[in-house]
Amino acid sequence: MRKVFTLIFCLSMCIGFSQTNNIDSLSIELAYQTQDSLKVDTSLKLIESLYEMGEYDRALKYIVQSEKLSSSIKYDKGIAQITYYKALIYSQKNDFINALDGYEKAKSLFKSLGDTLNVAKVNNSIGLIEIKRGNYALGLQYALASIEELENRGLQKELKLAYSSLAKAYKNIKANDKAIEYFEKALLIQLQLNDKKGINISHKNLAELYSFKKEHRKAIEYYEKVLATNTHDSIKAAIYPKLGGEYLLFNNYDKATEYLIKGYNTAFRNNDKANLLIAYNYLGDLNIQQNRLVVAEKQLIEAGVIAKELNNKQELLKHYKLRKTLDSIRRRFDRAFVWQREYYNLKDQIESENILTKNTKPNIPLEFDPNFDKPKEKAIPQKDTNAATSETAQINSKLDKYKLIFYGLLAALAIVTTFLVLIYLRRNSSIKYMQELEEKNIKIKLQNQAFQEQTKHLENVNNVKDKLFSIVSHDLKDSLSSINGFIELLRDGSLSREEFDNLIPELSENAHSASLLLFNLLNWSKSQMHALEPKPSLFDVQEVFEDKIKLVDNRMESKGITLVDHSLRDFAYADRSMFEIVIQNLLANAIKFCKSGDTITISNHISNGSCIVSIADTGIGISKENMEKLFKNTSFTTTGTNNEKGTGLGLSICKELVELNHGKIWVESTANVGSTFYVQLPKSRPSDA
């Protein structure tokens, strides 16, 4: 690394030395120059070098001397070039009045010399200033006037500035297609010149423009390019929330969460309230979509405070819409109605302001007008003396007639004003009535939505009840009937000791099936009715394995199954009782689908800050067709290797419990080879919990 720094330092020193050496040689050449016109040309080369190095004051000294010499020998080419460089320096110092004056003088001189290239350069420079000052109509025309000549000459540096300024102007006047066209042209040259700063600016602007046009895939592509080449926190704070919002539009919650959390953290760390507001609004939307309503409400409250503080009307509008959605979902319809009213009031205000701005702005032409800078001829009317005298007499004769007309118009105006006031009062009354009617309609609509959601909820509960009764009346009844029949035989003394011993495994299997069935039914019904609430804590997963293995030892021994325990001491952050239910179900499934001589292996490891446990078996495996039916809310089951039955609810319960604890569950299986079930859980409290 030290060698790299040394190399960079040496290169910069060499470049600096080379530039200084060039200036020194030009100064010596100028001192020994005898011909006046050659002195001016050498001086211009020296001025150009000093301008490129940013030594504007030193360049101005040579400009003053060269200007006097050029004027004395009437060297028009030199005067034009000197005037142009003087204007460039004024522009760099933000003295735009003197810069524009100098550009116009230089342009006039270049035109007289027939120097089309320098005319184009001057037009481009004027365009840059006018666009910077917000005079987009004029700036566009000057910049467009220079493009053709600069393109024909292939002047990349000048074209890069022209394209960038044109793109900026088009973006500011909302001509988005044109803005995209010129940002892409600028980007091609910036890539060729390796202009990293310019590349980042173009990528960012293209991302915003494509997002506005709802071409969100392209917006994501350009936002990610900005992040790939930029490590500055202020840039990240602006890009992360917008990129997260783009992914949210595609329901890609993992990517959206990743970028929105990064955006929130970066903006919070830098006290960047503008981008923190965007992150809060998008996080609120994300959590509403994922039914984390308490977290969403907290984030939206923060967003509302910042939006009002910054007077950011667009983000405040989004905030009102999200608050209305949130309160509608939580059936707080009075509050939802308030948010909806605030939303429409602000929306009407923004639209009125946009209409007013649009009406006050001139109609800006987007294409090049060849006559844009030509002075308009003014027609000067000429009057004959006798005609003027006659006209005065006619005016005096008509004066009395005009007075009568004026008084008549005044009376008519009073009548019309009275009529308009009456219409205005009547209109206000009608508007008030319509607003009240609209408010009532909105309330009725919100109440109807609530009734529909309640009806859907009751239908779901009723379906749960029907399924519950069906399972209890069929599967649970069979197990209990078998146990009851066994007890009857014992009571009647109809069994010998040998028969009793032979039937004990079957009785144990029936009792275990009934117990697991009741256990799963209880948790399944709770999950369907949204009654399960996790109580997470930090616990050792190895301890859970040890407890659950003891419960299934006898069953594995009776089926001739071997257990291999590769578990390690490790911690997960979740509800321990829910994790125990998941492990118990997965072990029961593994035993159910293993034959005598098969092996069950349990293990756990750490991956990307998460705890991953696995339960693998060498049983009969799962077909591809059946793999698609796993983890669904609908019951799906197959008989085990000893014709064991099930409810088909175990894996759907496991999925519900794992996801409640911010985890994932999945399976890998090959028919007649075996299956491996994986469970991933966080090792610490999730940031959005």
HULINKA-V484367 format. One record per residue. N is the residue number from 0. D_FIRST is the distance of its C-alpha to the first C-alpha in whole Angstrom. Layout:
# HULINKA-V484367
n=N d_first=D_FIRST
n=N d_first=D_FIRST
This chain:
# HULINKA-V484367
n=0 d_first=0
n=1 d_first=4
n=2 d_first=5
n=3 d_first=5
n=4 d_first=6
n=5 d_first=9
n=6 d_first=10
n=7 d_first=11
n=8 d_first=12
n=9 d_first=14
n=10 d_first=15
n=11 d_first=17
n=12 d_first=18
n=13 d_first=20
n=14 d_first=21
n=15 d_first=23
n=16 d_first=24
n=17 d_first=26
n=18 d_first=27
n=19 d_first=29
n=20 d_first=30
n=21 d_first=32
n=22 d_first=33
n=23 d_first=34
n=24 d_first=36
n=25 d_first=38
n=26 d_first=39
n=27 d_first=40
n=28 d_first=42
n=29 d_first=44
n=30 d_first=45
n=31 d_first=47
n=32 d_first=48
n=33 d_first=52
n=34 d_first=53
n=35 d_first=52
n=36 d_first=51
n=37 d_first=48
n=38 d_first=47
n=39 d_first=47
n=40 d_first=45
n=41 d_first=43
n=42 d_first=43
n=43 d_first=42
n=44 d_first=39
n=45 d_first=38
n=46 d_first=38
n=47 d_first=36
n=48 d_first=33
n=49 d_first=33
n=50 d_first=34
n=51 d_first=31
n=52 d_first=29
n=53 d_first=31
n=54 d_first=33
n=55 d_first=36
n=56 d_first=38
n=57 d_first=38
n=58 d_first=38
n=59 d_first=41
n=60 d_first=43
n=61 d_first=43
n=62 d_first=44
n=63 d_first=47
n=64 d_first=48
n=65 d_first=48
n=66 d_first=50
n=67 d_first=53
n=68 d_first=52
n=69 d_first=52
n=70 d_first=55
n=71 d_first=57
n=72 d_first=57
n=73 d_first=57
n=74 d_first=54
n=75 d_first=54
n=76 d_first=51
n=77 d_first=49
n=78 d_first=50
n=79 d_first=49
n=80 d_first=46
n=81 d_first=46
n=82 d_first=47
n=83 d_first=45
n=84 d_first=42
n=85 d_first=43
n=86 d_first=44
n=87 d_first=40
n=88 d_first=39
n=89 d_first=42
n=90 d_first=40
n=91 d_first=37
n=92 d_first=38
n=93 d_first=40
n=94 d_first=43
n=95 d_first=45
n=96 d_first=48
n=97 d_first=48
n=98 d_first=45
n=99 d_first=48
n=100 d_first=51
n=101 d_first=48
n=102 d_first=47
n=103 d_first=51
n=104 d_first=52
n=105 d_first=50
n=106 d_first=51
n=107 d_first=54
n=108 d_first=53
n=109 d_first=51
n=110 d_first=54
n=111 d_first=57
n=112 d_first=55
n=113 d_first=54
n=114 d_first=50
n=115 d_first=50
n=116 d_first=46
n=117 d_first=46
n=118 d_first=48
n=119 d_first=46
n=120 d_first=43
n=121 d_first=45
n=122 d_first=46
n=123 d_first=43
n=124 d_first=42
n=125 d_first=45
n=126 d_first=44
n=127 d_first=41
n=128 d_first=42
n=129 d_first=45
n=130 d_first=43
n=131 d_first=41
n=132 d_first=44
n=133 d_first=46
n=134 d_first=48
n=135 d_first=47
n=136 d_first=51
n=137 d_first=50
n=138 d_first=47
n=139 d_first=47
n=140 d_first=50
n=141 d_first=48
n=142 d_first=44
n=143 d_first=47
n=144 d_first=48
n=145 d_first=45
n=146 d_first=44
n=147 d_first=46
n=148 d_first=46
n=149 d_first=42
n=150 d_first=42
n=151 d_first=44
n=152 d_first=42
n=153 d_first=39
n=154 d_first=37
n=155 d_first=34
n=156 d_first=33
n=157 d_first=36
n=158 d_first=37
n=159 d_first=34
n=160 d_first=35
n=161 d_first=39
n=162 d_first=38
n=163 d_first=36
n=164 d_first=39
n=165 d_first=41
n=166 d_first=40
n=167 d_first=39
n=168 d_first=43
n=169 d_first=44
n=170 d_first=42
n=171 d_first=44
n=172 d_first=47
n=173 d_first=47
n=174 d_first=47
n=175 d_first=45
n=176 d_first=45
n=177 d_first=45
n=178 d_first=42
n=179 d_first=40
n=180 d_first=41
n=181 d_first=39
n=182 d_first=36
n=183 d_first=36
n=184 d_first=36
n=185 d_first=34
n=186 d_first=31
n=187 d_first=32
n=188 d_first=31
n=189 d_first=28
n=190 d_first=27
n=191 d_first=27
n=192 d_first=26
n=193 d_first=23
n=194 d_first=24
n=195 d_first=22
n=196 d_first=24
n=197 d_first=27
n=198 d_first=27
n=199 d_first=26
n=200 d_first=29
n=201 d_first=31
n=202 d_first=30
n=203 d_first=31
n=204 d_first=35
n=205 d_first=35
n=206 d_first=35
n=207 d_first=37
n=208 d_first=40
n=209 d_first=40
n=210 d_first=40
n=211 d_first=43
n=212 d_first=45
n=213 d_first=45
n=214 d_first=42
n=215 d_first=40
n=216 d_first=39
n=217 d_first=37
n=218 d_first=36
n=219 d_first=34
n=220 d_first=32
n=221 d_first=31
n=222 d_first=30
n=223 d_first=28
n=224 d_first=26
n=225 d_first=26
n=226 d_first=24
n=227 d_first=22
n=228 d_first=20
n=229 d_first=21
n=230 d_first=19
n=231 d_first=21
n=232 d_first=24
n=233 d_first=27
n=234 d_first=26
n=235 d_first=26
n=236 d_first=29
n=237 d_first=31
n=238 d_first=30
n=239 d_first=31
n=240 d_first=34
n=241 d_first=35
n=242 d_first=34
n=243 d_first=35
n=244 d_first=39
n=245 d_first=38
n=246 d_first=38
n=247 d_first=41
n=248 d_first=43
n=249 d_first=43
n=250 d_first=43
n=251 d_first=40
n=252 d_first=40
n=253 d_first=37
n=254 d_first=34
n=255 d_first=36
n=256 d_first=36
n=257 d_first=32
n=258 d_first=32
n=259 d_first=34
n=260 d_first=33
n=261 d_first=30
n=262 d_first=31
n=263 d_first=33
n=264 d_first=31
n=265 d_first=28
n=266 d_first=32
n=267 d_first=33
n=268 d_first=30
n=269 d_first=30
n=270 d_first=33
n=271 d_first=34
n=272 d_first=37
n=273 d_first=38
n=274 d_first=35
n=275 d_first=36
n=276 d_first=40
n=277 d_first=39
n=278 d_first=37
n=279 d_first=40
n=280 d_first=43
n=281 d_first=41
n=282 d_first=41
n=283 d_first=44
n=284 d_first=45
n=285 d_first=43
n=286 d_first=45
n=287 d_first=48
n=288 d_first=48
n=289 d_first=47
n=290 d_first=50
n=291 d_first=48
n=292 d_first=50
n=293 d_first=50
n=294 d_first=46
n=295 d_first=47
n=296 d_first=49
n=297 d_first=47
n=298 d_first=44
n=299 d_first=47
n=300 d_first=48
n=301 d_first=45
n=302 d_first=44
n=303 d_first=48
n=304 d_first=47
n=305 d_first=44
n=306 d_first=46
n=307 d_first=49
n=308 d_first=47
n=309 d_first=45
n=310 d_first=48
n=311 d_first=46
n=312 d_first=49
n=313 d_first=47
n=314 d_first=45
n=315 d_first=49
n=316 d_first=51
n=317 d_first=48
n=318 d_first=49
n=319 d_first=53
n=320 d_first=53
n=321 d_first=51
n=322 d_first=53
n=323 d_first=56
n=324 d_first=54
n=325 d_first=53
n=326 d_first=57
n=327 d_first=59
n=328 d_first=57
n=329 d_first=58
n=330 d_first=62
n=331 d_first=61
n=332 d_first=63
n=333 d_first=64
n=334 d_first=61
n=335 d_first=60
n=336 d_first=62
n=337 d_first=61
n=338 d_first=58
n=339 d_first=59
n=340 d_first=61
n=341 d_first=58
n=342 d_first=56
n=343 d_first=59
n=344 d_first=60
n=345 d_first=56
n=346 d_first=56
n=347 d_first=59
n=348 d_first=58
n=349 d_first=55
n=350 d_first=57
n=351 d_first=59
n=352 d_first=56
n=353 d_first=55
n=354 d_first=58
n=355 d_first=59
n=356 d_first=55
n=357 d_first=56
n=358 d_first=60
n=359 d_first=58
n=360 d_first=56
n=361 d_first=57
n=362 d_first=57
n=363 d_first=54
n=364 d_first=54
n=365 d_first=51
n=366 d_first=52
n=367 d_first=52
n=368 d_first=55
n=369 d_first=56
n=370 d_first=58
n=371 d_first=56
n=372 d_first=56
n=373 d_first=59
n=374 d_first=62
n=375 d_first=65
n=376 d_first=68
n=377 d_first=70
n=378 d_first=74
n=379 d_first=76
n=380 d_first=80
n=381 d_first=83
n=382 d_first=86
n=383 d_first=89
n=384 d_first=91
n=385 d_first=94
n=386 d_first=92
n=387 d_first=91
n=388 d_first=94
n=389 d_first=95
n=390 d_first=92
n=391 d_first=93
n=392 d_first=96
n=393 d_first=95
n=394 d_first=93
n=395 d_first=95
n=396 d_first=98
n=397 d_first=95
n=398 d_first=94
n=399 d_first=97
n=400 d_first=96
n=401 d_first=92
n=402 d_first=93
n=403 d_first=95
n=404 d_first=92
n=405 d_first=90
n=406 d_first=92
n=407 d_first=93
n=408 d_first=89
n=409 d_first=88
n=410 d_first=91
n=411 d_first=89
n=412 d_first=86
n=413 d_first=87
n=414 d_first=89
n=415 d_first=85
n=416 d_first=83
n=417 d_first=86
n=418 d_first=85
n=419 d_first=82
n=420 d_first=81
n=421 d_first=84
n=422 d_first=81
n=423 d_first=78
n=424 d_first=80
n=425 d_first=81
n=426 d_first=78
n=427 d_first=76
n=428 d_first=78
n=429 d_first=77
n=430 d_first=74
n=431 d_first=74
n=432 d_first=76
n=433 d_first=74
n=434 d_first=71
n=435 d_first=73
n=436 d_first=74
n=437 d_first=70
n=438 d_first=69
n=439 d_first=72
n=440 d_first=71
n=441 d_first=67
n=442 d_first=68
n=443 d_first=70
n=444 d_first=67
n=445 d_first=65
n=446 d_first=68
n=447 d_first=69
n=448 d_first=65
n=449 d_first=65
n=450 d_first=68
n=451 d_first=67
n=452 d_first=64
n=453 d_first=66
n=454 d_first=68
n=455 d_first=65
n=456 d_first=64
n=457 d_first=68
n=458 d_first=68
n=459 d_first=65
n=460 d_first=67
n=461 d_first=70
n=462 d_first=68
n=463 d_first=66
n=464 d_first=70
n=465 d_first=71
n=466 d_first=69
n=467 d_first=69
n=468 d_first=73
n=469 d_first=72
n=470 d_first=70
n=471 d_first=72
n=472 d_first=75
n=473 d_first=74
n=474 d_first=71
n=475 d_first=72
n=476 d_first=76
n=477 d_first=76
n=478 d_first=74
n=479 d_first=76
n=480 d_first=79
n=481 d_first=78
n=482 d_first=77
n=483 d_first=81
n=484 d_first=83
n=485 d_first=81
n=486 d_first=83
n=487 d_first=86
n=488 d_first=86
n=489 d_first=86
n=490 d_first=88
n=491 d_first=91
n=492 d_first=90
n=493 d_first=90
n=494 d_first=87
n=495 d_first=87
n=496 d_first=85
n=497 d_first=83
n=498 d_first=83
n=499 d_first=81
n=500 d_first=79
n=501 d_first=78
n=502 d_first=78
n=503 d_first=75
n=504 d_first=72
n=505 d_first=73
n=506 d_first=74
n=507 d_first=71
n=508 d_first=69
n=509 d_first=71
n=510 d_first=70
n=511 d_first=67
n=512 d_first=67
n=513 d_first=69
n=514 d_first=67
n=515 d_first=63
n=516 d_first=65
n=517 d_first=66
n=518 d_first=63
n=519 d_first=61
n=520 d_first=64
n=521 d_first=63
n=522 d_first=60
n=523 d_first=60
n=524 d_first=63
n=525 d_first=61
n=526 d_first=58
n=527 d_first=60
n=528 d_first=61
n=529 d_first=58
n=530 d_first=59
n=531 d_first=56
n=532 d_first=54
n=533 d_first=51
n=534 d_first=50
n=535 d_first=47
n=536 d_first=46
n=537 d_first=43
n=538 d_first=45
n=539 d_first=44
n=540 d_first=45
n=541 d_first=46
n=542 d_first=49
n=543 d_first=50
n=544 d_first=50
n=545 d_first=52
n=546 d_first=54
n=547 d_first=55
n=548 d_first=55
n=549 d_first=58
n=550 d_first=60
n=551 d_first=60
n=552 d_first=60
n=553 d_first=64
n=554 d_first=63
n=555 d_first=61
n=556 d_first=63
n=557 d_first=66
n=558 d_first=64
n=559 d_first=63
n=560 d_first=59
n=561 d_first=56
n=562 d_first=53
n=563 d_first=50
n=564 d_first=48
n=565 d_first=44
n=566 d_first=44
n=567 d_first=41
n=568 d_first=41
n=569 d_first=39
n=570 d_first=40
n=571 d_first=41
n=572 d_first=42
n=573 d_first=45
n=574 d_first=49
n=575 d_first=49
n=576 d_first=53
n=577 d_first=52
n=578 d_first=49
n=579 d_first=52
n=580 d_first=54
n=581 d_first=52
n=582 d_first=51
n=583 d_first=55
n=584 d_first=55
n=585 d_first=53
n=586 d_first=54
n=587 d_first=58
n=588 d_first=57
n=589 d_first=55
n=590 d_first=58
n=591 d_first=60
n=592 d_first=59
n=593 d_first=59
n=594 d_first=61
n=595 d_first=62
n=596 d_first=60
n=597 d_first=57
n=598 d_first=54
n=599 d_first=52
n=600 d_first=48
n=601 d_first=47
n=602 d_first=43
n=603 d_first=40
n=604 d_first=37
n=605 d_first=34
n=606 d_first=32
n=607 d_first=30
n=608 d_first=31
n=609 d_first=35
n=610 d_first=37
n=611 d_first=39
n=612 d_first=42
n=613 d_first=44
n=614 d_first=48
n=615 d_first=48
n=616 d_first=51
n=617 d_first=53
n=618 d_first=56
n=619 d_first=57
n=620 d_first=54
n=621 d_first=55
n=622 d_first=56
n=623 d_first=53
n=624 d_first=56
n=625 d_first=57
n=626 d_first=53
n=627 d_first=53
n=628 d_first=56
n=629 d_first=54
n=630 d_first=53
n=631 d_first=55
n=632 d_first=58
n=633 d_first=61
n=634 d_first=62
n=635 d_first=61
n=636 d_first=62
n=637 d_first=63
n=638 d_first=65
n=639 d_first=63
n=640 d_first=64
n=641 d_first=67
n=642 d_first=68
n=643 d_first=67
n=644 d_first=67
n=645 d_first=64
n=646 d_first=64
n=647 d_first=61
n=648 d_first=60
n=649 d_first=57
n=650 d_first=54
n=651 d_first=55
n=652 d_first=55
n=653 d_first=52
n=654 d_first=50
n=655 d_first=51
n=656 d_first=51
n=657 d_first=47
n=658 d_first=46
n=659 d_first=48
n=660 d_first=45
n=661 d_first=42
n=662 d_first=42
n=663 d_first=43
n=664 d_first=45
n=665 d_first=45
n=666 d_first=47
n=667 d_first=46
n=668 d_first=49
n=669 d_first=51
n=670 d_first=55
n=671 d_first=56
n=672 d_first=53
n=673 d_first=52
n=674 d_first=50
n=675 d_first=47
n=676 d_first=47
n=677 d_first=44
n=678 d_first=43
n=679 d_first=40
n=680 d_first=40
n=681 d_first=38
n=682 d_first=37
n=683 d_first=37
n=684 d_first=39
n=685 d_first=38
n=686 d_first=37
n=687 d_first=40
n=688 d_first=42
